[in-house]
Amino acid sequence: MRAIQMHAYGGPEVLGLDEVPTPKPGGHDLLVQVHAAAVNPVDWKIRSGLHVVRYRLPWILGLDASGVVEAVGPEVTRFAVGDEVWSSPVHNRPGTYADYLCINEQQVALKPTNLSHEEAASLPLVGLTAYQSLVDMGDLGPGQRVLIHAGAGGVGSVAIQLAKHLGAEVITTCSSRNAEFVRDLGADQVIDYQKERFDEVVEDVDLVLDSLGEPAFAANLRVLRRGGRLANITLDVGRHVARYGRSLSFVSLVGVLAKLHLWPLMRKGVQARHVVKRSNGEQLGTIAKLCERGVIKPIIDRVLPLAEVQEAHRYSATQRARGKIVLTLGR
Ligand SMILES: NC(=O)c1ccc[n+]([C@@H]2O[C@H](COP(=O)([O-])OP(=O)(O)OC[C@H]3O[C@@H](n4cnc5c(N)ncnc54)[C@H](OP(=O)(O)O)[C@@H]3O)[C@@H](O)[C@H]2O)c1
């Protein structure tokens, strides 16, 4: 099968299109023929080598897939050959930039029937991240105020739609070119972070979905009401790894996590968590239903052929994408 393999840690040029053996499904695995995958910032962060996740090379990256079940392991009970499925699988198995991959059936759901494979592939990782931040951790409900940073990005664009569905008042940050776009997604208040500081125009927020990380910790705490919640999804791991090396960066990152969790609690009774996306087929099933009802719509910046993965990584790393960058396998 075709697969994009990472042959070294470094720039986009370490990604190459290779012929590799098709994997064989284990007991609870589905062998999925991938129709489309997506690029996420974590892909180029890992590829750069400035991340705590390291693989024995060569390695196939990719954490989003939409495709068709080609074969099932002997213990599989929930899916059958021919099912159209989507998934954001786990980190520690070969990824989705390939013709086929094996995924445990617990991490898979039926793809939304109203979406193409390209559209569907844009959603699992960011959809689960938004769901686990706003619903699981954030407990967001009607009438609450949520600040969603980077509303025009992959996570932010889904989070705005989900938060509106939950009945919340949505405040978001973006540059001026994206202001109308995030309003159309449902944002009630838009802050152009290039022109004003969000902590000078926002207060009494119940929940912050923070994709900015350490530089915004103090400002996020200022805008939160006493007893609010902070769901952080970004730590600048690359800066810590570059500064301290991989081993010592674990120590400094534990320090950052301790500060993230304890400082807001002590200062304002704010519950803060670093949320890491969990692969969860059941939640993906819920998200699929929201897509079918038109509550969540895929937001795609561009679709590129698998062979143009280097360009897809370069573009993602600009951090200017509006929604998602999708890779099509050309089926
Ligand atoms: N913990 C987890 O499980 C998890 C899961 C998913 C993502 N993440 C992390 O969350 C972050 C966001 O991910 P993503 O997929 O949404 O990224 P993305 O799609 O690449 O985000 C791009 C968007 O970020 C906006 N942006 C850039 N700088 C900004 C700033 N200073 N303030 C507000 N908006 C800004 C840009 O809008 P403008 O062009 O308008 O500036 C652009 O639309 C990344 O660091 C990613 O690694 C973590």
The ligand as an SDF file (V2000), in Angstrom:
LIG
                    3D

 48 52  0  0  0  0  0  0  0  0999 V2000
   -4.6670   18.8280   23.6060 N   0  0  0  0  0  0  0  0  0  0  0  0
   -5.1910   18.2950   22.5050 C   0  0  0  0  0  0  0  0  0  0  0  0
   -5.6640   17.1550   22.5120 O   0  0  0  0  0  0  0  0  0  0  0  0
   -5.2290   19.1270   21.2510 C   0  0  0  0  0  0  0  0  0  0  0  0
   -6.0800   18.7490   20.2020 C   0  0  0  0  0  0  0  0  0  0  0  0
   -6.1360   19.5600   19.0730 C   0  0  0  0  0  0  0  0  0  0  0  0
   -5.3290   20.6800   18.9670 C   0  0  0  0  0  0  0  0  0  0  0  0
   -4.4820   20.9810   19.9820 N   0  0  0  0  0  0  0  0  0  0  0  0
   -3.6270   22.1790   19.9060 C   0  0  0  0  0  0  0  0  0  0  0  0
   -4.5010   23.3070   19.8860 O   0  0  0  0  0  0  0  0  0  0  0  0
   -3.9450   24.3300   19.0660 C   0  0  0  0  0  0  0  0  0  0  0  0
   -4.9650   24.7290   18.0230 C   0  0  0  0  0  0  0  0  0  0  0  0
   -5.1730   23.6140   17.1690 O   0  0  0  0  0  0  0  0  0  0  0  0
   -5.9450   23.8190   15.8020 P   0  0  0  0  0  0  0  0  0  0  0  0
   -6.0130   22.5130   15.1230 O   0  0  0  0  0  0  0  0  0  0  0  0
   -7.1880   24.5840   16.0210 O   0  0  0  0  0  0  0  0  0  0  0  0
   -4.8850   24.7710   15.0500 O   0  0  0  0  0  0  0  0  0  0  0  0
   -4.9980   25.4920   13.6510 P   0  0  0  0  0  0  0  0  0  0  0  0
   -6.2100   25.0160   12.9250 O   0  0  0  0  0  0  0  0  0  0  0  0
   -3.6960   25.3940   12.9720 O   0  0  0  0  0  0  0  0  0  0  0  0
   -5.2270   27.0290   14.0770 O   0  0  0  0  0  0  0  0  0  0  0  0
   -5.1170   27.9940   13.0900 C   0  0  0  0  0  0  0  0  0  0  0  0
   -5.9090   29.2110   13.5300 C   0  0  0  0  0  0  0  0  0  0  0  0
   -5.3230   29.7980   14.6910 O   0  0  0  0  0  0  0  0  0  0  0  0
   -5.6510   31.1740   14.6810 C   0  0  0  0  0  0  0  0  0  0  0  0
   -4.6630   31.8790   15.4960 N   0  0  0  0  0  0  0  0  0  0  0  0
   -3.3230   31.8720   15.3590 C   0  0  0  0  0  0  0  0  0  0  0  0
   -2.7550   32.6300   16.3240 N   0  0  0  0  0  0  0  0  0  0  0  0
   -3.7760   33.1180   17.0860 C   0  0  0  0  0  0  0  0  0  0  0  0
   -3.8540   33.9600   18.2300 C   0  0  0  0  0  0  0  0  0  0  0  0
   -2.7480   34.4610   18.7920 N   0  0  0  0  0  0  0  0  0  0  0  0
   -5.0690   34.2390   18.7510 N   0  0  0  0  0  0  0  0  0  0  0  0
   -6.1980   33.7540   18.2020 C   0  0  0  0  0  0  0  0  0  0  0  0
   -6.1880   32.9660   17.0880 N   0  0  0  0  0  0  0  0  0  0  0  0
   -4.9930   32.6530   16.5520 C   0  0  0  0  0  0  0  0  0  0  0  0
   -5.6230   31.5560   13.2340 C   0  0  0  0  0  0  0  0  0  0  0  0
   -6.6010   32.5450   13.0320 O   0  0  0  0  0  0  0  0  0  0  0  0
   -6.1320   33.9870   12.4700 P   0  0  0  0  0  0  0  0  0  0  0  0
   -5.5350   33.6850   11.1140 O   0  0  0  0  0  0  0  0  0  0  0  0
   -7.4050   34.7600   12.4300 O   0  0  0  0  0  0  0  0  0  0  0  0
   -5.1060   34.4980   13.4240 O   0  0  0  0  0  0  0  0  0  0  0  0
   -5.9540   30.2770   12.4670 C   0  0  0  0  0  0  0  0  0  0  0  0
   -7.2510   30.3030   11.9080 O   0  0  0  0  0  0  0  0  0  0  0  0
   -2.6420   23.7690   18.5060 C   0  0  0  0  0  0  0  0  0  0  0  0
   -1.5840   24.1930   19.3250 O   0  0  0  0  0  0  0  0  0  0  0  0
   -2.8200   22.2630   18.6250 C   0  0  0  0  0  0  0  0  0  0  0  0
   -1.5980   21.5680   18.7300 O   0  0  0  0  0  0  0  0  0  0  0  0
   -4.4120   20.2290   21.1130 C   0  0  0  0  0  0  0  0  0  0  0  0
  1  2  1  0
  2  3  2  0
  2  4  1  0
  4  5  1  0
  4 48  2  0
  5  6  2  0
  6  7  1  0
  7  8  2  0
  8  9  1  0
  8 48  1  0
  9 10  1  0
  9 46  1  0
 10 11  1  0
 11 12  1  0
 11 44  1  0
 12 13  1  0
 13 14  1  0
 14 15  2  0
 14 16  1  0
 14 17  1  0
 17 18  1  0
 18 19  2  0
 18 20  1  0
 18 21  1  0
 21 22  1  0
 22 23  1  0
 23 24  1  0
 23 42  1  0
 24 25  1  0
 25 26  1  0
 25 36  1  0
 26 27  1  0
 26 35  1  0
 27 28  2  0
 28 29  1  0
 29 30  1  0
 29 35  2  0
 30 31  1  0
 30 32  2  0
 32 33  1  0
 33 34  2  0
 34 35  1  0
 36 37  1  0
 36 42  1  0
 37 38  1  0
 38 39  2  0
 38 40  1  0
 38 41  1  0
 42 43  1  0
 44 45  1  0
 44 46  1  0
 46 47  1  0
M  CHG  2   8   1  16  -1
M  END
$$$$
